[in-house]
Amino acid sequence: MTGRAFVPDDFDVPTSLAAERFRLEPLGPRHNAGDHAAWTGSIAHIRATPGYPDGNWPPPGGMSEEANLADLQRHERDFAERRGFTYTVLEPTTGEVVGCVYIYPSDHGSDAEVSSWVRADRAELDVPLYEAVTDWLGEHWPFAGVDYASR
């Protein structure tokens, strides 16, 4: 990451994205139990999702809810400090956590690196989520180029 700001100071960071089958809101500690359950029950599925080729996340053995909470607190700080933006993907009527979207500065020449995952039992949402986030990034974010593994 370079010394330049990830997003301009005057950019109003979106705090939601609503679609028919899911909605996004900033990820935070209040999502800990649902987030932890969502990814720990889908480790193999997430590790096979495009954009997760390095084998570092999610950890094959999982992690404690306390460690997950610390991770969510880090994501919340990044969001507040405009260093990166992580959104939880929620079922629109129940609010159940079904996935996550990460938007962070790129180390590969584009403006941002984006990744997303959905729970194994909601795998049918992977392509619609990718398409909605891709459109959202193009229409509402100040990025000229984004790395986001195709679906």
Secondary structure as a PSIPRED ss2 file (coil, helix, strand):
# PSIPRED VFORMAT (PSIPRED V4.0)

   1 M C   1.000  0.000  0.000
   2 T C   1.000  0.000  0.000
   3 G C   1.000  0.000  0.000
   4 R C   1.000  0.000  0.000
   5 A C   1.000  0.000  0.000
   6 F C   1.000  0.000  0.000
   7 V C   1.000  0.000  0.000
   8 P C   1.000  0.000  0.000
   9 D C   1.000  0.000  0.000
  10 D C   1.000  0.000  0.000
  11 F C   1.000  0.000  0.000
  12 D C   1.000  0.000  0.000
  13 V C   1.000  0.000  0.000
  14 P C   1.000  0.000  0.000
  15 T C   1.000  0.000  0.000
  16 S C   1.000  0.000  0.000
  17 L E   0.000  0.000  1.000
  18 A E   0.000  0.000  1.000
  19 A C   1.000  0.000  0.000
  20 E C   1.000  0.000  0.000
  21 R C   1.000  0.000  0.000
  22 F C   1.000  0.000  0.000
  23 R E   0.000  0.000  1.000
  24 L E   0.000  0.000  1.000
  25 E E   0.000  0.000  1.000
  26 P E   0.000  0.000  1.000
  27 L C   1.000  0.000  0.000
  28 G C   1.000  0.000  0.000
  29 P H   0.000  1.000  0.000
  30 R H   0.000  1.000  0.000
  31 H H   0.000  1.000  0.000
  32 N H   0.000  1.000  0.000
  33 A H   0.000  1.000  0.000
  34 G H   0.000  1.000  0.000
  35 D H   0.000  1.000  0.000
  36 H H   0.000  1.000  0.000
  37 A H   0.000  1.000  0.000
  38 A H   0.000  1.000  0.000
  39 W H   0.000  1.000  0.000
  40 T H   0.000  1.000  0.000
  41 G C   1.000  0.000  0.000
  42 S C   1.000  0.000  0.000
  43 I H   0.000  1.000  0.000
  44 A H   0.000  1.000  0.000
  45 H H   0.000  1.000  0.000
  46 I H   0.000  1.000  0.000
  47 R H   0.000  1.000  0.000
  48 A C   1.000  0.000  0.000
  49 T C   1.000  0.000  0.000
  50 P C   1.000  0.000  0.000
  51 G C   1.000  0.000  0.000
  52 Y C   1.000  0.000  0.000
  53 P C   1.000  0.000  0.000
  54 D C   1.000  0.000  0.000
  55 G C   1.000  0.000  0.000
  56 N C   1.000  0.000  0.000
  57 W C   1.000  0.000  0.000
  58 P C   1.000  0.000  0.000
  59 P C   1.000  0.000  0.000
  60 P C   1.000  0.000  0.000
  61 G C   1.000  0.000  0.000
  62 G C   1.000  0.000  0.000
  63 M C   1.000  0.000  0.000
  64 S C   1.000  0.000  0.000
  65 E H   0.000  1.000  0.000
  66 E H   0.000  1.000  0.000
  67 A H   0.000  1.000  0.000
  68 N H   0.000  1.000  0.000
  69 L H   0.000  1.000  0.000
  70 A H   0.000  1.000  0.000
  71 D H   0.000  1.000  0.000
  72 L H   0.000  1.000  0.000
  73 Q H   0.000  1.000  0.000
  74 R H   0.000  1.000  0.000
  75 H H   0.000  1.000  0.000
  76 E H   0.000  1.000  0.000
  77 R H   0.000  1.000  0.000
  78 D H   0.000  1.000  0.000
  79 F H   0.000  1.000  0.000
  80 A H   0.000  1.000  0.000
  81 E C   1.000  0.000  0.000
  82 R C   1.000  0.000  0.000
  83 R C   1.000  0.000  0.000
  84 G C   1.000  0.000  0.000
  85 F E   0.000  0.000  1.000
  86 T E   0.000  0.000  1.000
  87 Y E   0.000  0.000  1.000
  88 T E   0.000  0.000  1.000
  89 V E   0.000  0.000  1.000
  90 L E   0.000  0.000  1.000
  91 E C   1.000  0.000  0.000
  92 P C   1.000  0.000  0.000
  93 T C   1.000  0.000  0.000
  94 T C   1.000  0.000  0.000
  95 G C   1.000  0.000  0.000
  96 E C   1.000  0.000  0.000
  97 V E   0.000  0.000  1.000
  98 V E   0.000  0.000  1.000
  99 G E   0.000  0.000  1.000
 100 C E   0.000  0.000  1.000
 101 V E   0.000  0.000  1.000
 102 Y E   0.000  0.000  1.000
 103 I E   0.000  0.000  1.000
 104 Y E   0.000  0.000  1.000
 105 P E   0.000  0.000  1.000
 106 S C   1.000  0.000  0.000
 107 D C   1.000  0.000  0.000
 108 H C   1.000  0.000  0.000
 109 G C   1.000  0.000  0.000
 110 S C   1.000  0.000  0.000
 111 D C   1.000  0.000  0.000
 112 A E   0.000  0.000  1.000
 113 E E   0.000  0.000  1.000
 114 V E   0.000  0.000  1.000
 115 S E   0.000  0.000  1.000
 116 S E   0.000  0.000  1.000
 117 W E   0.000  0.000  1.000
 118 V E   0.000  0.000  1.000
 119 R C   1.000  0.000  0.000
 120 A H   0.000  1.000  0.000
 121 D H   0.000  1.000  0.000
 122 R H   0.000  1.000  0.000
 123 A H   0.000  1.000  0.000
 124 E H   0.000  1.000  0.000
 125 L H   0.000  1.000  0.000
 126 D H   0.000  1.000  0.000
 127 V H   0.000  1.000  0.000
 128 P H   0.000  1.000  0.000
 129 L H   0.000  1.000  0.000
 130 Y H   0.000  1.000  0.000
 131 E H   0.000  1.000  0.000
 132 A H   0.000  1.000  0.000
 133 V H   0.000  1.000  0.000
 134 T H   0.000  1.000  0.000
 135 D H   0.000  1.000  0.000
 136 W H   0.000  1.000  0.000
 137 L H   0.000  1.000  0.000
 138 G H   0.000  1.000  0.000
 139 E H   0.000  1.000  0.000
 140 H H   0.000  1.000  0.000
 141 W C   1.000  0.000  0.000
 142 P C   1.000  0.000  0.000
 143 F C   1.000  0.000  0.000
 144 A C   1.000  0.000  0.000
 145 G C   1.000  0.000  0.000
 146 V E   0.000  0.000  1.000
 147 D E   0.000  0.000  1.000
 148 Y E   0.000  0.000  1.000
 149 A C   1.000  0.000  0.000
 150 S C   1.000  0.000  0.000
 151 R C   1.000  0.000  0.000
